[in-house]
């Protein structure tokens, strides 16, 4: 059903292919970290503006970004050595879709504020697909196929317009996608003002450099667990047994979570709001161990902050006081030691898989709010129905900020009892825009 909606919408849209005048001779080998993102959706964000934008300038400015970064226009191909590479051939190019917003669809889009996205997340996903907003999709849809690694969609109504950008997760992570969006925004404002993003060549070396401080056992455990054992556990799970909870969170609630955590820490202890959020979540769900995503960029001289690719690490930790007794300082200490004390968490992960764990990611610091010569309203996400069955089975929690003063958080991989506890916990904090979607409901949507 989802694929039919996308096909019908795509047929109704105008498609403009963007490709450099000249492609590089050499292919781009993908790293192990790139390949580990195989089942994740394209990294996608939808940006809302008041009024209309100059669509020709949008096309031209994106074309200059692609010319400087031609791998965005490539295709993923299997390599002779068993790996994956970005190749350039006759099918290469990015897709830019433009479509007029019908009055009824514009009204629906305006009506979906952050609260409604949280309350009706599957309806939001269906609306995005019905509107024909393109997502590059997960890796299997791209390998050895004529599938673009970057898609952009411009929708124009009478009152609002939207610009959506999706970048293949095999090609890059959230930072890569936001860096591309930033370059596009800069090129729109000042033509020929940007240069190429840095390459991914140093990613694996920096990853190895950080891990060199770990014990040999921890290094071997990390190599064994992610992505191989991790994916094995995820794919073996019965989708019907898991749920997704989505919540709109007010800024005041985030501050209250941090303030409550401060009452249980030593005077003068320094921790972030995200540290407190992870601790709160671990306590609600009774987690035995935690993990969170860390950007490798800028952590060593060899990897620049604008590096393209999947340049992240996952750091693991356990609550000092035992399962479900987290402190924000458990998280902060893991950051301070750069994940060197993750052996207990890794042992638990290898022994019991994903059960009773939390893996948290935040987009907040990565986000770029583009202007494109217009009046920016907000930036929102949709996951994409092609990737939801995989994410539903992950113990994964991700938060982003649509606009100042509020956040939206997705909680995946929850058993029925966990989903019920988490909804109740959010409501006790005063959040009423929270909803649970079951695996059965998801299967009904995608079928």
C-alpha positions in Angstrom: 0.0 0.0 0.0 2.8 2.4 0.9 4.6 1.7 -2.4 1.5 2.3 -4.4 1.0 5.7 -2.7 4.6 6.6 -3.5 4.3 5.5 -7.1 1.0 7.4 -7.7 2.5 10.6 -6.1 5.7 10.3 -8.0 3.9 10.1 -11.3 2.1 13.3 -10.5 5.4 15.2 -9.8 7.8 16.9 -12.1 11.2 15.2 -11.9 14.4 17.1 -12.6 17.7 15.1 -12.8 20.7 16.8 -11.4 24.2 15.5 -12.3 27.6 17.0 -12.7 29.0 17.8 -16.1 31.9 15.5 -15.4 32.1 12.6 -13.1 35.3 11.4 -11.3 37.2 8.5 -12.8 37.7 6.7 -9.4 35.0 5.0 -7.4 34.4 5.7 -3.7 34.8 2.6 -1.5 32.3 2.6 1.4 33.6 1.9 4.9 32.5 -0.7 7.4 30.6 2.0 9.2 28.8 2.9 6.0 27.8 -0.7 5.3 26.6 -1.0 8.9 23.8 1.4 8.0 22.4 -1.1 5.5 18.8 -1.3 6.9 18.4 2.3 8.0 16.3 4.8 5.9 17.7 7.7 4.0 18.6 10.5 6.4 15.7 12.9 5.6 14.2 16.1 6.9 11.3 18.3 5.8 11.6 22.0 6.0 8.5 24.3 6.1 8.4 27.9 4.9 5.8 30.6 4.7 4.9 31.5 1.1 6.8 30.2 -1.9 10.5 29.9 -2.8 12.4 30.3 -6.0 12.4 26.8 -7.4 14.8 27.5 -10.2 17.3 28.9 -7.7 16.8 25.8 -5.6 17.6 23.6 -8.5 20.6 25.6 -9.6 22.1 25.9 -6.1 21.7 22.2 -5.5 23.3 21.4 -8.8 26.4 23.4 -7.7 26.6 21.4 -4.4 26.4 18.1 -6.4 29.0 19.3 -8.8 31.4 19.9 -5.9 30.4 16.6 -4.3 29.8 14.2 -7.2 29.4 11.1 -5.0 25.9 12.5 -4.1 25.0 11.7 -7.7 26.5 8.2 -7.9 25.1 4.8 -7.5 25.9 2.0 -5.0 27.5 -1.0 -6.7 28.9 -4.3 -5.4 32.7 -4.4 -5.6 34.8 -7.4 -6.6 36.2 -7.7 -3.1 32.8 -8.1 -1.6 32.5 -4.5 -0.4 30.4 -1.7 -1.8 31.4 1.3 -3.8 30.0 4.5 -5.2 30.2 4.2 -9.0 29.3 6.7 -11.8 27.5 5.5 -14.9 24.7 6.6 -17.3 22.1 6.2 -14.6 23.9 8.5 -12.2 22.3 11.7 -10.9 20.1 13.1 -8.1 16.4 13.5 -8.4 14.7 16.8 -7.7 10.9 16.5 -7.5 8.5 19.5 -7.7 4.8 19.4 -7.2 2.0 21.9 -6.5 0.2 21.4 -3.3 -3.5 20.9 -3.7 -5.6 23.0 -1.3 -6.8 20.1 0.7 -3.4 18.6 1.0 -1.9 21.9 2.0 -4.5 22.1 4.8 -3.6 18.6 6.0 0.1 19.5 6.0 -0.5 22.6 8.0 -2.6 20.7 10.5 0.2 18.3 11.3 2.0 20.1 14.0 4.4 18.4 16.3 1.7 17.3 18.7 -0.3 15.7 15.9 2.8 14.0 14.5 3.2 12.4 17.9 -0.4 11.5 18.3 -0.9 10.1 14.7 2.6 9.0 13.6 1.4 6.5 11.0 -1.0 9.0 9.5 1.9 11.4 9.2 4.0 8.8 7.4 1.1 8.1 5.0 0.6 11.8 4.3 4.3 12.3 3.5 4.2 9.3 1.0 0.9 10.5 -0.5 2.5 13.9 -1.1 5.3 12.2 -3.0 8.1 13.4 -0.8 11.0 11.2 -1.8 13.1 9.2 0.6 16.2 7.3 -0.7 15.1 4.3 1.4 17.2 1.6 3.1 20.4 0.1 1.5 18.9 -2.9 -0.1 16.8 -0.6 -2.4 20.0 1.0 -3.7 22.6 -1.6 -4.2 23.1 -2.5 -7.8 20.0 -0.6 -8.8 19.2 2.7 -10.5 18.4 4.3 -7.2 19.6 7.9 -6.4 21.6 8.6 -3.3 20.1 12.0 -2.9 16.6 13.1 -3.5 15.0 16.5 -3.0 11.3 17.5 -3.1 9.8 20.9 -3.4 6.0 21.3 -2.6 4.4 24.7 -3.2 1.0 25.7 -1.9 -0.8 29.0 -1.6 0.3 29.6 2.0 3.3 27.4 2.7 6.0 25.5 0.8 8.3 22.7 1.8 11.8 21.6 0.9 12.7 18.0 1.7 16.2 16.5 1.4 17.1 12.8 1.7 20.6 11.4 1.6 21.3 7.6 1.6 22.5 6.4 5.0 25.0 4.2 3.1 26.6 7.4 1.8 26.5 9.4 5.1 25.0 9.9 8.5 22.9 12.7 10.0 25.9 15.1 10.0 26.6 14.4 6.4 23.0 15.1 5.4 22.9 18.4 7.5 26.2 19.5 6.0 24.8 19.0 2.5 21.7 20.9 3.5 23.9 23.7 4.8 25.9 23.9 1.6 22.7 24.0 -0.4 21.4 26.9 1.7 24.7 28.7 1.4 24.8 28.2 -2.4 21.3 29.6 -2.7 22.3 32.7 -0.8 25.8 33.2 -2.5 26.4 31.2 -5.7 29.8 29.5 -6.0 30.6 30.2 -2.3 31.1 26.6 -1.2 33.6 23.9 -1.7 33.6 20.1 -1.4 33.0 18.3 1.8 36.0 16.4 3.2 36.4 12.7 2.3 35.7 9.6 4.4 39.2 8.2 4.0 40.2 8.9 7.6 37.0 7.6 9.3 38.2 4.0 9.9 41.7 5.3 11.1 40.1 7.7 13.6 37.7 5.0 14.8 40.7 2.6 15.4 42.6 5.4 17.1 39.8 6.0 19.7 39.4 2.3 20.2 43.1 1.8 20.7 42.7 2.9 24.3 40.2 0.1 24.9 41.1 -3.3 26.2 41.7 -6.0 23.6 38.6 -7.8 24.9 36.4 -4.7 24.5 37.7 -4.1 21.0 36.9 -7.7 20.0 33.5 -7.5 21.7 32.6 -4.3 19.8 33.6 -5.8 16.5 31.6 -9.0 17.2 28.4 -7.2 18.5 27.9 -4.5 15.9 26.6 -4.9 13.3 26.6 -8.7 13.0 25.1 -9.9 16.3 23.1 -6.7 16.6 21.4 -7.2 13.3 20.9 -10.9 13.9 18.9 -10.1 17.1 16.9 -7.4 15.4 15.9 -9.4 12.4 15.0 -12.4 14.5 12.5 -10.4 16.5 8.7 -10.9 15.7 7.5 -7.4 14.6 4.1 -8.1 16.2 5.7 -8.2 19.6 7.1 -4.7 19.5 5.8 -1.1 19.5 6.8 2.4 18.8 6.0 5.3 21.1 6.2 8.9 19.8 6.0 12.0 22.0 6.1 15.7 21.6 8.2 17.1 24.4 8.1 20.7 25.6 11.3 22.6 26.5 10.0 22.9 30.1 9.8 19.2 30.4 13.4 18.7 29.3 14.5 21.3 31.9 12.4 19.5 34.6 14.1 16.2 33.8 17.5 17.7 34.2 16.5 19.6 37.4 15.2 16.4 38.9 18.4 14.6 38.1 20.5 17.3 39.7 18.8 16.6 43.0 20.4 13.1 43.0 23.9 14.1 42.0 26.9 15.5 43.9 26.9 19.3 44.2 28.8 20.9 41.3 28.4 17.8 39.1 28.4 18.8 35.4 26.1 16.9 33.0 24.0 17.8 30.0 20.3 17.7 29.4 20.8 14.7 27.1 22.7 12.9 29.9 19.7 13.4 32.1 17.3 12.3 29.4 19.2 9.0 28.9 19.2 8.4 32.6 15.5 9.1 33.0 14.7 6.8 30.0 16.9 4.0 31.4 15.1 4.2 34.8 11.7 4.1 33.3 12.5 1.1 31.2 14.6 -0.7 33.8 17.6 -1.0 31.4 20.6 -3.0 32.2 22.9 -1.2 29.8 22.9 1.9 27.6 24.5 3.0 24.4 24.6 6.3 22.5 25.9 7.7 19.2 29.0 9.9 19.2 30.2 11.9 16.2 33.9 11.2 15.5 34.4 14.4 13.5 36.8 16.8 15.2 38.0 14.2 17.8 41.3 13.9 16.0 43.2 16.0 13.6 42.8 13.6 10.7 39.0 13.8 10.5 37.5 17.2 9.7 34.1 18.4 11.0 32.7 18.4 7.4 33.8 14.9 6.6 31.3 13.0 4.4 30.3 9.4 5.4 29.1 7.6 8.5 31.6 9.0 11.0 30.3 7.9 14.3 30.9 5.5 17.2 28.6 3.9 19.7 29.8 4.1 23.3 28.5 1.6 25.8 27.9 1.9 29.6 26.1 0.5 32.6 24.5 2.2 35.6 26.8 2.0 38.6 24.0 1.2 41.0 22.5 -1.6 38.9 19.7 -2.1 36.3 17.1 0.7 36.2 19.1 2.9 38.7 20.7 5.3 36.3 22.3 8.6 37.1 23.2 11.3 34.5 26.8 10.9 35.7 26.8 7.3 34.4 26.4 8.8 31.0 28.7 11.7 31.5 31.5 9.4 32.9 31.1 7.3 29.7 31.7 10.4 27.6 34.6 11.6 29.8 36.3 8.2 29.3 35.4 8.1 25.6 33.7 4.7 26.1 36.7 3.0 27.6 34.7 1.4 30.4 32.1 -0.3 28.3 33.2 -3.9 29.0 30.3 -4.7 31.3 27.7 -3.4 28.9 29.3 -5.2 26.0 29.3 -8.4 28.0 25.6 -8.0 28.7 25.0 -7.2 25.0 26.8 -10.3 23.8 25.0 -12.5 26.4 21.4 -11.2 26.1 21.3 -9.2 22.9 19.2 -6.1 22.9 16.9 -7.1 25.7 16.7 -4.5 28.6 18.9 -2.0 26.8 18.5 1.5 25.4 20.4 3.0 22.5 19.9 6.8 22.2 20.7 9.2 19.4 20.1 13.0 19.2 19.8 15.1 16.1 19.5 18.4 18.0 23.1 19.6 17.7 23.4 18.5 14.1 20.3 20.3 12.8 20.6 23.1 10.3 17.6 25.4 9.7 17.8 26.5 6.1 16.5 29.9 4.9 16.5 29.6 1.0 15.6 33.2 0.8 12.3 32.6 2.6 10.8 32.5 6.1 11.6 29.3 7.8 8.9 27.8 10.0 10.1 24.4 11.2 12.0 21.2 10.4 10.3 17.8 10.9 11.1 14.2 10.1 9.3 11.2 8.7 10.9 7.8 8.9 9.6 6.1 5.7 7.5 3.0 5.7 10.3 0.9 4.0 12.5 1.2 7.1 9.9 1.2 9.9 9.7 -2.6 10.1 13.4 -2.7 10.9 13.4 0.2 13.3 10.3 -1.1 15.1 12.5 -4.0 16.3 15.4 -1.9 17.5 15.9 -0.8 21.1 16.4 2.7 19.6 15.4 6.2 20.8 16.0 9.3 18.7 15.1 12.9 19.4 15.1 16.0 17.2 13.9 19.7 17.5 11.2 20.8 15.0 11.4 24.4 16.3 12.4 26.3 19.3 10.7 25.2 22.5 9.7 21.7 21.6 11.1 18.3 20.6 9.8 15.1 19.0 11.2 11.8 20.2 10.7 8.3 18.7 11.0 5.2 20.9 11.4 1.9 19.0 11.6 -1.7 20.0 9.3 -1.6 23.0 7.6 -4.6 24.4 3.9 -4.0 25.4 4.8 -3.5 29.1 7.6 -1.1 28.3 5.4 0.9 25.9 2.7 1.2 28.6 5.3 2.3 31.2 6.9 4.9 29.0 3.6 6.5 27.9 2.5 6.7 31.5 5.9 8.3 32.5 5.7 10.9 29.8 2.1 11.8 30.8 3.2 12.1 34.5 5.7 14.8 33.3 2.8 16.7 31.7 3.2 15.5 28.1 -0.2 14.7 26.6 0.9 14.4 22.9 2.1 10.8 23.1 1.0 7.7 21.4 1.9 4.1 20.9 1.8 2.2 17.6 1.9 -1.6 17.6 3.7 -3.9 15.1 0.2 -5.1 14.0 -0.8 -1.6 13.2 2.3 -1.0 11.2 1.8 -4.2 9.2 -1.7 -3.1 8.3 -0.3 0.2 7.1 2.4 -1.2 4.9 0.3 -4.0 3.5 
